[in-house]
């Protein structure tokens, strides 16, 4: 599940960085981490509304 997904995300980011593709690596980080944080915030808001 999530462990292999996170491992793949980490590997791909490091691979991009080692290829000198820093902007692609940063984009990969942003495209994965930012939506995750936004979903957590949205989930917490829903819990607050429903409780």
C-alpha distance matrix in Angstrom:
0.0 3.7 5.6 5.9 6.5 8.8 10.3 11.1 12.6 14.5 15.7 16.9 18.7 20.4 21.4 23.0 24.8 26.0 27.4 29.3 27.5 27.3 27.5 24.7 22.5 23.7 23.1 19.5 19.1 21.0 19.3 15.8 17.0 19.9 18.4 15.7 18.7 20.7 18.3 18.3 22.1 22.4 20.4 22.7 25.7 24.9 24.6 27.9 29.5 28.6 29.5
3.7 0.0 3.8 5.5 4.9 6.0 8.4 9.7 10.3 12.0 13.9 15.1 16.3 18.1 19.6 21.0 22.4 24.0 25.6 27.1 25.3 24.7 24.9 22.4 19.9 20.7 20.4 16.9 16.0 17.9 16.6 12.9 13.6 16.7 15.6 12.7 15.4 17.8 15.8 15.6 19.3 20.0 18.3 20.4 23.4 23.1 22.9 25.9 27.8 27.2 28.1
5.6 3.8 0.0 3.8 5.4 5.2 6.1 8.6 9.8 10.4 12.1 14.1 15.3 16.4 18.0 19.9 21.1 22.2 24.2 25.9 24.6 24.0 24.8 22.4 19.6 20.7 20.9 17.4 16.3 18.8 18.1 14.4 14.9 18.4 18.0 15.1 17.4 20.3 18.7 18.2 21.8 23.0 21.4 23.0 26.2 26.2 25.8 28.6 30.8 30.3 30.8
5.9 5.5 3.8 0.0 3.8 5.4 4.9 6.1 8.5 9.7 10.2 12.0 14.1 15.1 16.0 18.1 19.8 20.6 22.2 24.3 23.0 23.0 23.8 21.0 18.5 20.2 20.2 16.5 16.2 18.9 17.8 14.5 15.8 19.3 18.8 16.4 19.3 21.8 20.3 20.4 24.0 24.9 23.5 25.6 28.5 28.4 28.3 31.3 33.2 32.7 33.6
6.5 4.9 5.4 3.8 0.0 3.8 5.4 5.1 6.2 8.6 9.8 10.6 12.3 14.3 15.2 16.6 18.5 19.9 21.1 22.9 21.1 20.9 21.2 18.4 16.2 17.6 17.1 13.4 13.3 15.7 14.2 10.9 12.7 16.0 15.2 13.2 16.3 18.6 17.2 17.7 21.2 21.9 21.0 23.2 25.9 25.9 26.2 29.1 30.8 30.6 31.7
8.8 6.0 5.2 5.4 3.8 0.0 3.8 5.4 5.0 6.1 8.5 9.8 10.5 12.2 14.0 15.4 16.6 18.2 20.0 21.3 19.7 19.0 19.6 17.3 14.5 15.6 15.8 12.3 11.2 14.0 13.3 9.9 10.7 14.4 14.4 12.1 14.7 17.5 16.7 16.7 20.0 21.4 20.6 22.3 25.2 25.6 25.8 28.3 30.4 30.5 31.3
10.3 8.4 6.1 4.9 5.4 3.8 0.0 3.8 5.5 5.1 6.0 8.5 9.9 10.5 12.0 14.2 15.3 16.2 18.2 20.1 19.0 18.7 19.9 17.5 14.6 16.4 17.1 13.5 12.9 16.2 15.7 12.7 13.7 17.5 17.8 15.8 18.2 21.1 20.4 20.4 23.7 25.1 24.4 26.1 29.0 29.4 29.5 32.0 34.2 34.2 35.0
11.1 9.7 8.6 6.1 5.1 5.4 3.8 0.0 3.8 5.4 5.0 6.0 8.5 9.9 10.3 12.1 14.1 15.1 16.3 18.4 17.0 17.3 18.2 15.3 12.9 15.2 15.3 11.6 12.0 15.2 14.2 11.7 13.7 17.2 17.2 15.9 18.7 21.2 20.5 21.2 24.3 25.4 25.0 27.1 29.6 30.0 30.5 33.1 34.9 35.0 36.1
12.6 10.3 9.8 8.5 6.2 5.0 5.5 3.8 0.0 3.8 5.5 5.3 6.2 8.7 9.9 10.7 12.4 14.3 15.5 16.9 15.0 14.7 15.3 12.6 10.1 11.8 11.9 8.2 8.3 11.4 10.7 8.2 10.2 13.6 14.0 13.0 15.6 18.1 17.9 18.7 21.5 22.8 22.8 24.7 27.1 27.8 28.5 30.9 32.6 33.1 34.3
14.5 12.0 10.4 9.7 8.6 6.1 5.1 5.4 3.8 0.0 3.8 5.5 5.2 6.2 8.5 10.0 10.7 12.2 14.3 15.6 14.4 13.8 15.1 13.1 9.8 11.6 12.9 9.6 8.8 12.5 12.8 10.5 11.4 15.0 16.2 14.9 16.9 19.8 20.0 20.3 23.0 24.7 24.7 26.2 28.8 29.8 30.2 32.3 34.4 35.0 35.9
15.7 13.9 12.1 10.2 9.8 8.5 6.0 5.0 5.5 3.8 0.0 3.8 5.4 5.2 6.0 8.6 9.9 10.4 12.2 14.3 13.6 13.9 15.7 13.2 10.4 13.2 14.3 11.1 11.4 15.1 15.1 13.2 14.7 18.2 19.2 18.2 20.4 23.1 23.2 23.7 26.5 28.0 28.0 29.7 32.2 33.1 33.6 35.8 37.8 38.3 39.3
16.9 15.1 14.1 12.0 10.6 9.8 8.5 6.0 5.3 5.5 3.8 0.0 3.8 5.5 5.0 6.2 8.6 9.8 10.6 12.6 11.0 11.8 13.0 10.1 7.9 11.1 11.5 8.4 9.8 13.2 12.7 11.7 13.8 16.9 17.8 17.5 19.9 22.1 22.4 23.5 26.0 27.3 27.6 29.6 31.8 32.6 33.5 35.7 37.4 38.1 39.3
18.7 16.3 15.3 14.1 12.3 10.5 9.9 8.5 6.2 5.2 5.4 3.8 0.0 3.8 5.4 5.2 6.3 8.7 10.0 10.9 9.3 8.9 10.3 8.2 5.0 7.9 9.2 6.6 7.2 10.8 11.3 10.6 12.0 14.9 16.5 16.4 18.2 20.6 21.4 22.3 24.5 26.1 26.8 28.4 30.5 31.7 32.7 34.5 36.4 37.3 38.5
20.4 18.1 16.4 15.1 14.3 12.2 10.5 9.9 8.7 6.2 5.2 5.5 3.8 0.0 3.8 5.4 5.0 6.1 8.6 9.8 9.7 9.4 12.0 10.5 7.4 10.3 12.4 10.3 10.4 14.0 15.0 14.1 15.1 18.1 20.0 19.6 21.1 23.8 24.7 25.2 27.4 29.3 29.8 31.2 33.4 34.8 35.5 37.3 39.4 40.3 41.2
21.4 19.6 18.0 16.0 15.2 14.0 12.0 10.3 9.9 8.5 6.0 5.0 5.4 3.8 0.0 3.8 5.4 5.1 6.2 8.8 8.6 9.9 12.4 10.2 8.3 11.9 13.3 11.2 12.5 15.9 16.2 15.7 17.4 20.3 21.7 21.6 23.6 25.9 26.7 27.6 29.9 31.4 32.0 33.7 35.8 36.9 37.8 39.8 41.6 42.5 43.6
23.0 21.0 19.9 18.1 16.6 15.4 14.2 12.1 10.7 10.0 8.6 6.2 5.2 5.4 3.8 0.0 3.8 5.5 5.2 6.5 5.1 6.7 8.7 6.6 5.4 9.1 10.3 9.0 10.8 13.7 14.1 14.5 16.3 18.6 20.2 20.8 22.6 24.6 25.7 26.9 28.8 30.3 31.3 33.0 34.8 36.1 37.3 39.1 40.7 41.9 43.2
24.8 22.4 21.1 19.8 18.5 16.6 15.3 14.1 12.4 10.7 9.9 8.6 6.3 5.0 5.4 3.8 0.0 3.8 5.3 5.1 5.3 5.2 8.5 8.0 5.9 8.7 11.2 10.5 11.2 14.1 15.5 15.8 16.8 19.1 21.3 21.7 22.9 25.2 26.6 27.5 29.2 31.0 32.1 33.4 35.3 36.9 38.0 39.5 41.4 42.7 43.7
26.0 24.0 22.2 20.6 19.9 18.2 16.2 15.1 14.3 12.2 10.4 9.8 8.7 6.1 5.1 5.5 3.8 0.0 3.8 5.3 7.3 8.4 11.8 11.2 9.5 12.5 14.8 13.9 14.7 17.8 18.9 19.0 20.1 22.6 24.7 24.8 26.2 28.6 29.9 30.6 32.5 34.4 35.3 36.6 38.6 40.1 41.0 42.7 44.7 45.8 46.8
27.4 25.6 24.2 22.2 21.1 20.0 18.2 16.3 15.5 14.3 12.2 10.6 10.0 8.6 6.2 5.2 5.3 3.8 0.0 3.8 5.5 8.1 11.0 10.0 9.7 13.0 14.5 13.9 15.6 18.3 19.0 19.6 21.3 23.4 25.2 25.9 27.5 29.5 30.7 31.9 33.7 35.3 36.4 38.0 39.8 41.1 42.4 44.1 45.7 46.9 48.2
29.3 27.1 25.9 24.3 22.9 21.3 20.1 18.4 16.9 15.6 14.3 12.6 10.9 9.8 8.8 6.5 5.1 5.3 3.8 0.0 3.8 5.6 8.7 9.0 9.0 11.4 13.4 13.7 15.1 17.3 18.6 19.7 20.9 22.6 24.8 25.7 26.9 28.8 30.5 31.6 33.1 34.8 36.2 37.6 39.2 40.8 42.1 43.5 45.2 46.7 47.9
27.5 25.3 24.6 23.0 21.1 19.7 19.0 17.0 15.0 14.4 13.6 11.0 9.3 9.7 8.6 5.1 5.3 7.3 5.5 3.8 0.0 3.8 5.7 5.4 6.3 8.8 10.0 10.6 12.5 14.4 15.3 16.8 18.3 19.7 21.7 23.0 24.3 25.9 27.6 29.0 30.3 31.8 33.4 34.9 36.3 37.9 39.4 40.9 42.4 43.9 45.3
27.3 24.7 24.0 23.0 20.9 19.0 18.7 17.3 14.7 13.8 13.9 11.8 8.9 9.4 9.9 6.7 5.2 8.4 8.1 5.6 3.8 0.0 3.8 5.4 5.0 6.2 8.5 9.7 10.5 12.2 14.0 15.4 16.2 17.5 20.0 21.2 22.0 23.7 25.8 26.9 28.0 29.8 31.4 32.7 34.1 35.9 37.4 38.5 40.2 41.9 43.1
27.5 24.9 24.8 23.8 21.2 19.6 19.9 18.2 15.3 15.1 15.7 13.0 10.3 12.0 12.4 8.7 8.5 11.8 11.0 8.7 5.7 3.8 0.0 3.8 5.4 5.0 6.0 8.4 9.8 10.3 11.8 14.1 15.1 15.7 18.0 19.8 20.6 21.7 23.9 25.5 26.3 27.8 29.8 31.1 32.2 34.0 35.7 36.8 38.2 40.1 41.5
24.7 22.4 22.4 21.0 18.4 17.3 17.5 15.3 12.6 13.1 13.2 10.1 8.2 10.5 10.2 6.6 8.0 11.2 10.0 9.0 5.4 5.4 3.8 0.0 3.8 5.5 5.0 6.0 8.6 9.8 10.2 12.2 14.1 15.1 16.8 18.4 19.9 21.0 22.7 24.5 25.8 27.0 28.6 30.4 31.6 33.0 34.8 36.2 37.5 39.0 40.7
22.5 19.9 19.6 18.5 16.2 14.5 14.6 12.9 10.1 9.8 10.4 7.9 5.0 7.4 8.3 5.4 5.9 9.5 9.7 9.0 6.3 5.0 5.4 3.8 0.0 3.8 5.4 5.0 6.3 8.6 9.8 10.8 12.1 13.8 15.9 16.8 18.2 19.9 21.5 22.8 24.3 25.9 27.3 28.8 30.3 31.9 33.3 34.8 36.4 37.8 39.1
23.7 20.7 20.7 20.2 17.6 15.6 16.4 15.2 11.8 11.6 13.2 11.1 7.9 10.3 11.9 9.1 8.7 12.5 13.0 11.4 8.8 6.2 5.0 5.5 3.8 0.0 3.8 5.3 5.0 6.1 8.4 9.9 10.4 11.4 14.0 15.3 16.0 17.6 19.7 20.9 21.9 23.7 25.4 26.6 27.9 29.8 31.3 32.4 34.0 35.8 37.0
23.1 20.4 20.9 20.2 17.1 15.8 17.1 15.3 11.9 12.9 14.3 11.5 9.2 12.4 13.3 10.3 11.2 14.8 14.5 13.4 10.0 8.5 6.0 5.0 5.4 3.8 0.0 3.8 5.4 5.0 5.9 8.5 9.9 10.3 12.2 14.1 15.3 16.2 18.2 20.0 21.0 22.2 24.1 25.7 26.8 28.3 30.2 31.5 32.7 34.4 36.0
19.5 16.9 17.4 16.5 13.4 12.3 13.5 11.6 8.2 9.6 11.1 8.4 6.6 10.3 11.2 9.0 10.5 13.9 13.9 13.7 10.6 9.7 8.4 6.0 5.0 5.3 3.8 0.0 3.8 5.5 5.1 6.2 8.5 10.1 11.4 12.6 14.5 15.9 17.1 18.8 20.5 21.6 23.0 24.9 26.3 27.5 29.1 30.8 32.2 33.5 35.0
19.1 16.0 16.3 16.2 13.3 11.2 12.9 12.0 8.3 8.8 11.4 9.8 7.2 10.4 12.5 10.8 11.2 14.7 15.6 15.1 12.5 10.5 9.8 8.6 6.3 5.0 5.4 3.8 0.0 3.8 5.5 5.3 5.8 7.9 10.2 10.7 11.9 13.9 15.5 16.6 18.1 19.8 21.1 22.5 24.2 25.8 27.1 28.5 30.2 31.6 32.9
21.0 17.9 18.8 18.9 15.7 14.0 16.2 15.2 11.4 12.5 15.1 13.2 10.8 14.0 15.9 13.7 14.1 17.8 18.3 17.3 14.4 12.2 10.3 9.8 8.6 6.1 5.0 5.5 3.8 0.0 3.8 5.4 5.4 5.4 8.0 9.6 10.4 11.5 13.7 15.2 16.1 17.6 19.5 20.9 22.0 23.8 25.4 26.6 28.1 29.8 31.2
19.3 16.6 18.1 17.8 14.2 13.3 15.7 14.2 10.7 12.8 15.1 12.7 11.3 15.0 16.2 14.1 15.5 18.9 19.0 18.6 15.3 14.0 11.8 10.2 9.8 8.4 5.9 5.1 5.5 3.8 0.0 3.8 6.1 6.2 6.7 8.9 10.8 11.3 12.7 14.9 16.2 17.0 18.7 20.7 21.8 22.9 24.9 26.4 27.5 29.0 30.8
15.8 12.9 14.4 14.5 10.9 9.9 12.7 11.7 8.2 10.5 13.2 11.7 10.6 14.1 15.7 14.5 15.8 19.0 19.6 19.7 16.8 15.4 14.1 12.2 10.8 9.9 8.5 6.2 5.3 5.4 3.8 0.0 3.8 5.9 6.1 6.5 9.1 10.6 11.2 12.9 14.9 15.9 16.9 18.9 20.6 21.6 23.0 24.9 26.3 27.4 29.0
17.0 13.6 14.9 15.8 12.7 10.7 13.7 13.7 10.2 11.4 14.7 13.8 12.0 15.1 17.4 16.3 16.8 20.1 21.3 20.9 18.3 16.2 15.1 14.1 12.1 10.4 9.9 8.5 5.8 5.4 6.1 3.8 0.0 3.8 5.7 5.2 6.3 8.7 10.0 10.8 12.5 14.3 15.4 16.7 18.6 20.1 21.3 22.8 24.6 25.9 27.1
19.9 16.7 18.4 19.3 16.0 14.4 17.5 17.2 13.6 15.0 18.2 16.9 14.9 18.1 20.3 18.6 19.1 22.6 23.4 22.6 19.7 17.5 15.7 15.1 13.8 11.4 10.3 10.1 7.9 5.4 6.2 5.9 3.8 0.0 3.8 5.4 5.2 6.2 8.7 10.0 10.7 12.3 14.2 15.5 16.6 18.5 20.1 21.2 22.7 24.5 25.9
18.4 15.6 18.0 18.8 15.2 14.4 17.8 17.2 14.0 16.2 19.2 17.8 16.5 20.0 21.7 20.2 21.3 24.7 25.2 24.8 21.7 20.0 18.0 16.8 15.9 14.0 12.2 11.4 10.2 8.0 6.7 6.1 5.7 3.8 0.0 3.8 5.5 5.0 6.1 8.6 9.8 10.3 12.1 14.2 15.1 16.3 18.2 19.8 20.8 22.3 24.1
15.7 12.7 15.1 16.4 13.2 12.1 15.8 15.9 13.0 14.9 18.2 17.5 16.4 19.6 21.6 20.8 21.7 24.8 25.9 25.7 23.0 21.2 19.8 18.4 16.8 15.3 14.1 12.6 10.7 9.6 8.9 6.5 5.2 5.4 3.8 0.0 3.8 5.4 5.1 6.4 8.8 9.9 10.5 12.4 14.3 15.3 16.6 18.5 20.0 21.1 22.5
18.7 15.4 17.4 19.3 16.3 14.7 18.2 18.7 15.6 16.9 20.4 19.9 18.2 21.1 23.6 22.6 22.9 26.2 27.5 26.9 24.3 22.0 20.6 19.9 18.2 16.0 15.3 14.5 11.9 10.4 10.8 9.1 6.3 5.2 5.5 3.8 0.0 3.8 5.4 5.1 6.3 8.6 9.8 10.7 12.4 14.3 15.4 16.6 18.5 20.1 21.1
20.7 17.8 20.3 21.8 18.6 17.5 21.1 21.2 18.1 19.8 23.1 22.1 20.6 23.8 25.9 24.6 25.2 28.6 29.5 28.8 25.9 23.7 21.7 21.0 19.9 17.6 16.2 15.9 13.9 11.5 11.3 10.6 8.7 6.2 5.0 5.4 3.8 0.0 3.8 5.4 5.1 6.1 8.5 9.9 10.5 12.3 14.3 15.3 16.5 18.4 20.0
18.3 15.8 18.7 20.3 17.2 16.7 20.4 20.5 17.9 20.0 23.2 22.4 21.4 24.7 26.7 25.7 26.6 29.9 30.7 30.5 27.6 25.8 23.9 22.7 21.5 19.7 18.2 17.1 15.5 13.7 12.7 11.2 10.0 8.7 6.1 5.1 5.4 3.8 0.0 3.8 5.4 5.0 6.0 8.5 9.7 10.4 12.2 14.1 15.2 16.3 18.1
18.3 15.6 18.2 20.4 17.7 16.7 20.4 21.2 18.7 20.3 23.7 23.5 22.3 25.2 27.6 26.9 27.5 30.6 31.9 31.6 29.0 26.9 25.5 24.5 22.8 20.9 20.0 18.8 16.6 15.2 14.9 12.9 10.8 10.0 8.6 6.4 5.1 5.4 3.8 0.0 3.8 5.4 5.0 6.1 8.6 9.8 10.5 12.3 14.2 15.3 16.3
22.1 19.3 21.8 24.0 21.2 20.0 23.7 24.3 21.5 23.0 26.5 26.0 24.5 27.4 29.9 28.8 29.2 32.5 33.7 33.1 30.3 28.0 26.3 25.8 24.3 21.9 21.0 20.5 18.1 16.1 16.2 14.9 12.5 10.7 9.8 8.8 6.3 5.1 5.4 3.8 0.0 3.8 5.4 5.2 6.2 8.7 9.9 10.6 12.4 14.4 15.4
22.4 20.0 23.0 24.9 21.9 21.4 25.1 25.4 22.8 24.7 28.0 27.3 26.1 29.3 31.4 30.3 31.0 34.4 35.3 34.8 31.8 29.8 27.8 27.0 25.9 23.7 22.2 21.6 19.8 17.6 17.0 15.9 14.3 12.3 10.3 9.9 8.6 6.1 5.0 5.4 3.8 0.0 3.8 5.5 5.0 6.3 8.7 9.8 10.6 12.3 14.2
20.4 18.3 21.4 23.5 21.0 20.6 24.4 25.0 22.8 24.7 28.0 27.6 26.8 29.8 32.0 31.3 32.1 35.3 36.4 36.2 33.4 31.4 29.8 28.6 27.3 25.4 24.1 23.0 21.1 19.5 18.7 16.9 15.4 14.2 12.1 10.5 9.8 8.5 6.0 5.0 5.4 3.8 0.0 3.8 5.4 5.1 6.2 8.6 9.9 10.6 12.2
22.7 20.4 23.0 25.6 23.2 22.3 26.1 27.1 24.7 26.2 29.7 29.6 28.4 31.2 33.7 33.0 33.4 36.6 38.0 37.6 34.9 32.7 31.1 30.4 28.8 26.6 25.7 24.9 22.5 20.9 20.7 18.9 16.7 15.5 14.2 12.4 10.7 9.9 8.5 6.1 5.2 5.5 3.8 0.0 3.8 5.4 5.1 6.2 8.6 9.9 10.5
25.7 23.4 26.2 28.5 25.9 25.2 29.0 29.6 27.1 28.8 32.2 31.8 30.5 33.4 35.8 34.8 35.3 38.6 39.8 39.2 36.3 34.1 32.2 31.6 30.3 27.9 26.8 26.3 24.2 22.0 21.8 20.6 18.6 16.6 15.1 14.3 12.4 10.5 9.7 8.6 6.2 5.0 5.4 3.8 0.0 3.8 5.4 5.0 6.2 8.7 10.0
24.9 23.1 26.2 28.4 25.9 25.6 29.4 30.0 27.8 29.8 33.1 32.6 31.7 34.8 36.9 36.1 36.9 40.1 41.1 40.8 37.9 35.9 34.0 33.0 31.9 29.8 28.3 27.5 25.8 23.8 22.9 21.6 20.1 18.5 16.3 15.3 14.3 12.3 10.4 9.8 8.7 6.3 5.1 5.4 3.8 0.0 3.8 5.4 5.1 6.1 8.5
24.6 22.9 25.8 28.3 26.2 25.8 29.5 30.5 28.5 30.2 33.6 33.5 32.7 35.5 37.8 37.3 38.0 41.0 42.4 42.1 39.4 37.4 35.7 34.8 33.3 31.3 30.2 29.1 27.1 25.4 24.9 23.0 21.3 20.1 18.2 16.6 15.4 14.3 12.2 10.5 9.9 8.7 6.2 5.1 5.4 3.8 0.0 3.8 5.5 5.2 5.9
27.9 25.9 28.6 31.3 29.1 28.3 32.0 33.1 30.9 32.3 35.8 35.7 34.5 37.3 39.8 39.1 39.5 42.7 44.1 43.5 40.9 38.5 36.8 36.2 34.8 32.4 31.5 30.8 28.5 26.6 26.4 24.9 22.8 21.2 19.8 18.5 16.6 15.3 14.1 12.3 10.6 9.8 8.6 6.2 5.0 5.4 3.8 0.0 3.8 5.6 5.3
29.5 27.8 30.8 33.2 30.8 30.4 34.2 34.9 32.6 34.4 37.8 37.4 36.4 39.4 41.6 40.7 41.4 44.7 45.7 45.2 42.4 40.2 38.2 37.5 36.4 34.0 32.7 32.2 30.2 28.1 27.5 26.3 24.6 22.7 20.8 20.0 18.5 16.5 15.2 14.2 12.4 10.6 9.9 8.6 6.2 5.1 5.5 3.8 0.0 3.8 5.7
28.6 27.2 30.3 32.7 30.6 30.5 34.2 35.0 33.1 35.0 38.3 38.1 37.3 40.3 42.5 41.9 42.7 45.8 46.9 46.7 43.9 41.9 40.1 39.0 37.8 35.8 34.4 33.5 31.6 29.8 29.0 27.4 25.9 24.5 22.3 21.1 20.1 18.4 16.3 15.3 14.4 12.3 10.6 9.9 8.7 6.1 5.2 5.6 3.8 0.0 3.8
29.5 28.1 30.8 33.6 31.7 31.3 35.0 36.1 34.3 35.9 39.3 39.3 38.5 41.2 43.6 43.2 43.7 46.8 48.2 47.9 45.3 43.1 41.5 40.7 39.1 37.0 36.0 35.0 32.9 31.2 30.8 29.0 27.1 25.9 24.1 22.5 21.1 20.0 18.1 16.3 15.4 14.2 12.2 10.5 10.0 8.5 5.9 5.3 5.7 3.8 0.0
